[in-house]
């Protein structure tokens, strides 16, 4: 199964296609990038586990490709995830 993805990393818009590598609901989903095919590849792992009355969610990304591009992309993802976590925390505090 393939999934089309459209988003932004900071100010940089992107489009991609991922393919399901492993699917084990409700615990695990693993996806790999198929488009763009170059210059790097990514593998995203989504893990869910019961945690008392809630759910523990972990998302990790492995990036493989030319080192300078991997470092640049990892920094963009890191900043985007920090921004998203801050926005979610602010939203939950309002509720």
C-alpha positions as CSV (number, residue, x, y, z in Angstrom):
1,X,0.0,0.0,0.0
2,X,1.3,3.5,-0.9
3,X,0.5,6.8,0.8
4,X,0.9,10.2,-0.7
5,X,2.3,12.8,1.6
6,X,2.3,16.6,1.3
7,X,3.7,18.9,4.0
8,X,6.2,21.4,5.0
9,X,9.5,21.2,6.9
10,X,9.7,24.8,8.2
11,X,9.3,26.9,5.1
12,X,10.1,24.2,2.6
13,X,7.1,22.4,1.0
14,X,7.5,18.8,0.0
15,X,5.6,16.0,-1.6
16,X,6.5,12.3,-1.3
17,X,5.1,8.8,-1.6
18,X,5.7,6.2,1.1
19,X,5.0,2.5,1.1
20,X,3.9,0.4,4.0
21,X,6.7,-2.0,5.0
22,X,5.1,-3.5,8.2
23,X,1.6,-3.0,9.5
24,X,0.6,-4.5,12.9
25,X,-2.4,-2.5,14.3
26,X,-2.8,-1.2,16.8
27,X,0.9,-1.3,17.8
28,X,3.1,-0.6,14.8
29,X,3.3,0.9,11.4
30,X,6.6,1.1,9.4
31,X,6.8,3.1,6.1
32,X,9.6,3.7,3.6
33,X,10.0,6.5,1.1
34,X,9.6,5.5,-2.5
35,X,9.3,8.9,-4.2
36,X,11.4,10.9,-4.6
37,X,13.7,7.9,-5.2
38,X,16.8,10.0,-4.8
39,X,19.0,11.4,-3.4
40,X,18.0,9.9,0.0
41,X,15.7,7.3,1.5
42,X,13.7,7.6,4.7
43,X,12.0,5.0,6.9
44,X,9.4,6.1,9.5
45,X,8.4,3.9,12.4
46,X,5.2,4.7,14.4
47,X,4.8,2.8,17.6
48,X,1.8,2.9,20.0
49,X,1.5,1.3,23.4
50,X,-1.0,1.5,26.3
51,X,0.1,3.8,29.1
52,X,-2.3,3.8,31.9
53,X,-5.4,5.7,30.8
54,X,-3.7,7.0,27.6
55,X,-1.4,5.9,24.8
56,X,2.3,6.3,24.4
57,X,3.2,7.3,20.8
58,X,6.7,7.2,19.4
59,X,7.7,8.3,15.9
60,X,11.2,7.8,14.6
61,X,12.8,8.5,11.3
62,X,15.9,6.9,9.7
63,X,17.5,8.9,6.9
64,X,20.0,7.4,4.5
65,X,21.8,9.3,1.8
66,X,24.6,11.8,1.2
67,X,25.9,13.0,4.6
68,X,25.4,16.8,4.1
69,X,21.9,16.3,2.9
70,X,21.1,13.8,5.8
71,X,22.3,16.3,8.4
72,X,20.4,19.2,6.8
73,X,17.2,17.1,6.6
74,X,17.6,15.8,10.1
75,X,17.9,19.4,11.4
76,X,14.7,20.4,9.6
77,X,12.8,17.4,11.0
78,X,14.1,18.1,14.5
79,X,13.0,21.7,14.4
80,X,9.6,20.8,12.8
81,X,8.9,18.2,15.6
82,X,9.9,20.7,18.3
83,X,7.6,23.3,16.8
84,X,4.7,20.8,16.5
85,X,5.2,19.7,20.1
86,X,5.1,23.3,21.3
87,X,2.0,24.1,19.3
88,X,0.2,21.0,20.7
89,X,1.2,21.9,24.3
90,X,-0.2,25.4,23.8
91,X,-3.4,24.0,22.3
92,X,-3.9,21.6,25.2
93,X,-3.3,24.3,27.8
94,X,-6.2,26.3,26.2
95,X,-8.6,23.4,26.5
